[in-house]
Each structure stands twice: as structure tokens, then as C-alpha cells.
Amino acid sequence: MATKSLKIVPNNKKVINCYECGASFSVDLSKLPQNLLSIKCLNCEKEVPILARVIKAKSGQGDDSKPLSAPASHNQARASHPDADEDLLLNGSEANGSAEGEGEEGMQWLATYGDMMSIMLIFFVLLFAISTVDKRKFEVAMTSISDALGRKITFPQAPPTSKPPSPPESLEDLKARLEEAKKLPSPLENFKKEVDAEKLALSALTKELSRFIEENRLQDKLTLLDEDEGIILIAQDMAMFDGGRAEIRPEVLPHLQKIAFILKNMKNNIVVEGHTDDLPVSSARFASNWELSVMRATNVVNFLVSQCGLDPSRLAAAGYAFYRPRYSNQSPDREKNRRIELVIKKKFSDKLVDKFLVTKQ
């Protein structure tokens, strides 16, 4: 943009800043009407107030006894003073140099400075609000701000919310605690104790069930096994159910109650499994061996819970049809595959325990 200049009268040369485009102008106020409070910027054509006259107008200290009029446009000023056609000087360095020592016009920077200080204060308040306060850093920041403002800034201290830290233990106390910790059993020793306790309980259970079978002469109907997953009591289905039916025979119920009384004090889980052979179901009530095996296991669980008082959270029913035979379905022992198994689950598998202990040793 071409720069326009004005014949300057040194004593009357003033600096005016456009707040819209930031241009600086050197203006000879003596060539403008006394009641003119603003001029039009030749750069952006916005009204630029003459601060010295605006301040005088607001304070009632105008040159005339009459109050100053509202701001006039730059075109009105040009009509009153023809020489004002060249009243703008777009030269920032010269304008700034002419503003030194001009009284109220030389203090125009205070408005921008005040705005900047307000923005900085808001910025630091926001930083403080969203940050996690570190006591040491906070004190350093407060000291710096106090020095900048020329006075000390203090904040009320909140009472402590937690107990003061206890004094450190002496060397003798630490040694005593170390010796006590050495006397405590290790996790491996605790694991061995749990395994031994379960083995002892299951061994006692096996002896009690074996004695029950011998005393009631049920060796041909009940079989007791100790396997990796648990203690298994096998009852042949011909001793408990009629062919193709899932209702427990009445003569079996007293024996089942005694078995439940033995199992009642055990904390291990119990799974009642139903098994069949591969022959088709002879009853129209069940569509397949799946339904028959599941229904038989379910009836046993219901009896143990409702009539014997066993904890239902320890019990589960499962049906496997003929897919888990203990004997070949083409052998004479095919009938032995039709059975109910009460599996007293072991908490720790024998194979896993042996492998774990060997690894740790």
C-alpha cells in the first residue's frame, strides 16, 4: 500500500493507532475540527478514536465550554480542512518516536498492557485449576509471582487430613521382624499342608465307604475307586433303576441316605454322572440314551438335596449316554456300562500335585 504523508507541525503531531488493522498514524490535530473525536483509517476504513479528545470529552475538560459532539467521520474532517487529505502517515517507527513525552497520548499502551495482564492471570488460574499441585513447585511459583507483583501472596493452610508418619523402626526392630518372618511357613509349605489334609480326609472317606459296602454286603452292586479326579462310587443301574426307567427303586433309597450321611461332612464338590450302553432305549418316554442318562443323574441329585440335606451348591448332574464306557460294548461286561457314578472331586489333582512338587524341589 502506498504511504501518504502530511505536512507535520512538530508541536501538534500526535500518534493514533488503528485497533482493527494495527496501523500507526501521525496526525496533525491542529488541522482537525475541535469537536472531531475520531477519524477514518485509510487502510481498513474503520473509525479510529482520538483518545486524547475522547478522554477530555468524558471528563468534561474540552477546549470549548460546550460539550464535544459525537465522533465525526473522516470525510467531514476532510471537508472542513482541505489540507487534511494527507493527514495519515503509515510509518510505525516515526510514529512511535513522535509519541514519546506526549502526556495522556503517551499512556495509550496501558489499555493493551492491562488486557494482557488480565489474560495472563486467567491463564495461570486455569493451569492451577487443572493441574495436580506439587507442593514444592507451587511454592516456587508463588514466590516468583510474589516477586513480580511486589508483595507476598499467602494461602490459608488446611489442617492435615492424615496422621503424621510414624518414626522409622530401629535396626533391632527390623531384625526381630525378619526373624519372625523366617519362622512363618512358606507358600510351598502351606500348599503341601493343604494337599496332605485333603489326602487324609479322602483316605478316611474311602475307609468309611468301604466299611459301609462290606457291612451291607453290596460288593456286587457298589464299586469304590480312587482315581486322579477323585473318589468314585459306582452303582450299577440294575441295582438302582428298572430297565428303561429313571425312577430310583424304593429299596435303594435307605442305602443312598446312608451314603449321603457319610458325604455330608465333606467339603469337596460332588458330580453325579449317568452312563448307559450303546443299545437303543427300550422306553418310549426317552428319545435317546442322552435323555435317560441325564434324567437318572438328575433324580439322584434331587434326592440327595431334598431328602438327605446335602448342600446343592456342591452338587452337579451330568449325562454321558454310552460315550464313556468302562468296558467294551462288544464284551460280556456290556451291562456294567449302565451305571451311576458319584464322583467326590479332589481339590488337587494327584498328577498335577506330583508334577508341581517335583518341579519345586
HELIX and SHEET records of a PDB file:
HELIX    1   1 PRO A   10  ASN A   12  5                                   3    
HELIX    2   2 LEU A   29  LYS A   31  5                                   3    
HELIX    3   3 LEU A   51  SER A   59  1                                   9    
HELIX    4   4 HIS A   74  SER A   80  1                                   7    
HELIX    5   5 PRO A   82  GLU A   86  5                                   5    
HELIX    6   6 GLY A   92  SER A   98  1                                   7    
HELIX    7   7 GLY A  103  MET A  107  5                                   5    
HELIX    8   8 TRP A  109  ILE A  130  1                                  22    
HELIX    9   9 LYS A  135  LEU A  149  1                                  15    
HELIX   10  10 LEU A  171  LYS A  183  1                                  13    
HELIX   11  11 PRO A  187  GLU A  215  1                                  29    
HELIX   12  12 ASP A  237  MET A  240  1                                   4    
HELIX   13  13 PRO A  250  VAL A  252  5                                   3    
HELIX   14  14 LEU A  253  LEU A  263  1                                  11    
HELIX   15  15 ASN A  289  SER A  306  1                                  18    
HELIX   16  16 PRO A  312  ARG A  314  5                                   3    
HELIX   17  17 PRO A  332  ASN A  337  5                                   6    
HELIX   18  18 ASP A  350  LYS A  360  1                                  11    
SHEET    1   A 2 LYS A  13  ASN A  17  0                                        
SHEET    2   A 2 SER A  24  ASP A  28 -1                                        
SHEET    1   B 2 SER A  38  LYS A  40  0                                        
SHEET    2   B 2 GLU A  47  PRO A  49 -1                                        
SHEET    1   C 5 LEU A 222  ASP A 226  0                                        
SHEET    2   C 5 GLY A 230  GLN A 236 -1                                        
SHEET    3   C 5 ARG A 339  LYS A 345 -1                                        
SHEET    4   C 5 ILE A 270  HIS A 275 -1                                        
SHEET    5   C 5 LEU A 315  GLY A 319  1                                        
END                                                                             
